[in-house]
Amino acid sequence: MSEATGPEYLTRAEAAALCRVPLPTFDKLRRDGLVPPHDAEVGKHKLWRAETIEEFLSVGGTRR
């Protein structure tokens, strides 16, 4: 998504897919504080900027 339209946000399922882990694994990693905190909330839904997850993965993800 271009800067003019704002950042691209990912749902939990999309963030998990980008991290190449099943959703339950992503949720456990999130609860354990091993993935970055969400960037936004819409109602009860947690959202991550694509950039946040990509940066997390570029530095090794949970292998840091």
N, C-alpha and C positions, 0 to 999 in steps of 0.2 A: 504494500500500500504506500502511496506517496506521502510526503510530508504535508502536502496541502490538505489531505483528507484526514490527517492525524495518524496516530500509531495503530498498528494492527494488534488486536487483543485475541488471546487464545483462551478457550474454555479449559477445564481440567482435562477433558478427554483429548483435546488437541495438543495441549502441553505434554501430556503423557506420550502421545504418538510421536511428537517431535523428539522426546527423550528416548524413544524406542523401548518403553516399558509398558506393561499392562496398567490400566487405570488403578486397580487395587494397590499395585506396587508404588505408583506415583503418590497415591493418597497416604500410604505408610511413610514414604520418604518425606512427604510434606509435614505429617504429624511429628516426625522425628527431627524436623528442622534441617533436613538435608537438601532441600530445594529452596530457591529464593522465595521470599514472601510474595504474595500476589500484589499486583500493581493497582487493581481496581476491584470494586464490588458492585454488582448490579443485583439488588435484592439480596438473596442468600448465595448468589453465584460469585465465585472467586474467578478473577481473570488475570492473566499474565500478558505483558507486552511480549510480542514475538522476540524482540531485541533482548529482553531479560533472559529468556530461556536460551537463546542462541549464545549469549555471552557466558552464561552458566556452563553450557556444554563446551564452549571454546577453551575454557580454563580447566577442563577435566571433569566437569559434572561432580558426581559424588566421590570421585577418585582423588580429589584434591588432597 
